[in-house]
Each structure stands twice: as structure tokens, then as C-alpha cells.
Amino acid sequence: MILDNHHSQGREQQNEQGPQAARDSGETAATPVRLNPPPGWPPVPPGWAPAPGWQPDPSWPDPPPGWNLWIKDTTARDWQLRAAGCVIAGGAAVFLGSLLPFVSPPQPDFYVISSAPKDTAAFFGIVLILLGVVMRARSRRAHVISGIIAFAVAGLTELILAGFIAAGLLGVDQTDDLFGTVHVTWSPQAGIIICALGCAAAGIGGILSFRPADEQTSGPRPRAAR
């Protein structure tokens, strides 16, 4: 398709105003935008971003008058909020679980189980909630860093809880003044199970934060003008 000067200049002006103009029209600079293909243009895969100096293919039809080539893209933001929500919900579950019965020894009147794992779960639950709140920030850098830390904290807490459960099922030797060395076991209760599920949810949220901002799916891509 051969464009006359009027059409070519109009298209170039519309493209030059493109992403930056869409960001500046009442939006923050961090707000992502996406190409809004007019009728007759190929579909744009989610996450596609134009290279510097990109121009539409001359063979594509001109956009209708007043057509906005660049519109706000909420996909990345929705993904950020979903990941942050998983971390916040997971942290809340970990903290709630730490307030519930953790384990039950066979003879609770004689043997006291350490409260350290329970206290650790309460602390890490609060940490995960705070990290989830930070992940809601629009800053991509803050979101990713907080997600990485949340994944590490959730994984560490999960390992501590798993080790504590395994130790209780296998049993540990304790010295008793009355009976000497006694093999003590305990079984997990609702609190520690809720904590473990919360850690899994927070870990998933951390993994979701690793999704690249420019992740693309298969499909036809707009071509640069030759």
C-alpha cells in the first residue's frame, strides 16, 4: 500500500505521540501502555512492546480519525496485584496458624514441646504480610525484589515447619529426672498445617512476581516498516 504525504505524516505524528503521550495524559510515567490496533491491523500479542523508532507497516490501512493507537495496559498491574494478594493471604494464614494449637504430645502434662517454631511462624507471617504490601507498589523493581524475598522467607519457614513435623513423627530423646531418657513424639495439629499451607500460598505469590514484564505469547507480531 502506497501512502501519500498527508496520510504518512498523519500516521507518523500519531505514532510519535504514542506511548509517551498515553502515559502523560493523566497517567503516571510508570503506567504501561499497549498498542491498540485499528481495523485491518494484525492482532498484538500480550506483552509486546515496540522497539525504538518503530513505525507501522506501510501496507496496513490508516487508523480511523481520532483512533488511539496507545491505550493503558492493566494486564501487568493486575498480575502484580494477584501476586501480592497471594503473599498477603499466605502471610495472614501463617500468622493465624501460629495462634492455633500447633502440635499435641502424647503426654502434655509431663513433656513440654519447644515453642520456637510457633514463634518463628508468627514472626515470618508478619514479615510476609509486609512484603506483600510492598509488592503492591507500582515500581517493578520493588515488586520483584519483594517477591524474591517473600519466596525465600516462605521457603525457609516451610522447611522449618517440615523439619519440626518430621522430628515429632520420628520422635526425639528427652532426659527426664523421673524416668531418665524418654523417646517423645508429637503429632501436627491445625495450626501448623495452616502455617504450611500459608507458606505454600506465599511462595506461589513470590514465583508469580518473577514473571517478566515483557513476557510474550505466541502469535503474529507487528512488523517494522521497511
N, C-alpha and C positions, 0 to 999 in steps of 0.2 A: 504494500500500500504506500503510494507516494503522497507525502503531506505537503500542502502549500505552506508558505511562510507564516500565515495567520494561525493555522492550526498548530504548526510546530512550535511557534513562540508561546501560544497559549498553553500547550502541554508542558513545555519546559518550565514556564512560570508556575504552573500548578504543581509540578514535581519539586521545584526548588523550594517552594513554601512548605512542602510536605511534612516530614516527621517533626521538624523543629517547630513549625507553625502549629501543628496539632498539640504539641506539648505546651506551647506558650499561651494557647487560648484557654486560660482558666485552669490549666493543669500544672502540676509541679514538674520540674525537669526530670524527676525520676519516673514519671508515669510512662510506661511503654506504650507504643502505638503500633498499629499493623496496617498493611496495605489493604484498602477496601476496593477490590477490583470491580470496575464498572461492567456493564453488559458487554459480552463479546471477549472479555479477557479471560485467560485461564485461571482456575482456582489457585489460591495461595495456600501452601501447606502451613499448618500452625507452627509458629516459631520462626518463620522465615524473616530475615532482615536484609534490606538492600545493602549492597556494597557501596562504598563512597563513590559518588559520581554516577550511580545507577540511573538509567533512563529506560522508560518503557520501550518495548519493541515497536519499531515504526509500523509494522504490519497490523498492530492492534488498532481497533477503532477508537476514535476520540471519546473521552468521557462526556456524558451529558452535561449541559451547562449547570454550574453550581454543585457538581458532584464532589464530595470529599474523598480524595484519594487516601487520606490517612485518618484513621479513627482510633480512639482509645482502645487498647487491648487489655482486658481484665483477666485473661487466662492465667498469666504468670502470677498476678496478685492473688487470684483465687487459690492457686496451688500453694502459695506461701501461707495463706491463712489456714488451709487444710492441714498442712504440715505442723504449723504452730498449734492448732487445735488438738492434734494427736498428742503432742508433747505436754500441753497443759492438762489434758484429761488424764494422761498416763501419770503425770506427777501428782495430781489430785488423788488418783487411786492408790498410789504408793503411800502417800501421807495418811489417807484414810485407813489403809490396811495396817499401818503401824499403830493405830489406836485400837485395833480389834485384837482378840486373842490370837497369839502367834503360833505357839506350839503347846502341846499338852504332854508333860512327862507322865509315866505310869504311876509314880508316887510323888505328887507335887508337895506333899507335906514334909518329905524328907530331903528332896533334892531340888535345888534352885538352878534354873537354866539362865545363862547369861542374857542380859537384856541388850547387849551391844548391837546385835543385828537389828533389833527393833528400833533402837535409837538411830542407827545408821540409816535405816529405811526412812524414818521421819525426816531426817536432815536432807537426804538426797531427794525426797519427794518435794520439799520446798525449793530446792535448787532447780529441779526440773520445771516446776511451775514458773519460776522467774525466767528461766531460759526460754520457755515457750512464749512468755510475754515479749521478750526481746526479739524473738523470731517474727513477731507481727510487724516489726518495723519495715518501712518501705525500702530501706537500704538492703541491697542484695548482699553486700559484704557482711553486714551484721546478721542477716538471716542465715547465711551459710555457716559462718563461724559459730553462731549459737547452736545451729543444728548439729554440727560436728561434736561440740562439747556435750550436747544433750544425748547424742548417740553413745558417746564414751561413758557418760555418767550412768545411763540406763544399763549399758552392758556390764559395767563394773558392779552395780547394785544387783543385777540379775545373777552374776557369778557368786557374789557373797551369799545371796539367799539360797541359791542352789547348793553351795557348799554346806550351809547350815542345815538344810533339809537332809542332805546325804549323811552328814555327821549324825543327825538324830536317828535316821533309819538304821545306820550301821552300829551306832552306839559308841560311847566314849567311856573311858575308865575314870572314876572319881574316887578319891580317898575319903572314907567315912570313919569317924572316931569310934563308932559302934560296931560296924561290920567290916572295916578295913577297906580294901579296894572293891568297888562295885561297878559293874558294867551298866551304864544308864543309857536309855534310849528315849526318844520323844517323837511324836508324830505331828505333822503340819496341821495347822488349823486355818480358819477362813482368812485371818489377817495376812499371813504370809503368802497365801495363794493369790489374794487380791493384789498384794505388792508385786508379785511376779508377773501377773497379767498387766499391771500398770507399767512396769518396766518394758514389757514387750511392746505396748502401745507407744510409749515414748521413743523407743528405739526405731519403730516404724516411722514415726514423725521425723526423727533425725535423718533417716535414709531418704525420705521424700524431699528433704531440704537439699540433697545433693543434686537434684535434677537440674541440668544446665538450663540457663535462662533462654538459650537459643536452640534448645532441642528441637529437632525437626522430624517430621514423619515422612513416609514415602509418598510420592506423588509428583505431578508435574511442577516444575519451578518456573517462575517468570524468567524470561531471558533478557539479557542486557542488549541494548541497541548496538547494532554493528555500524 
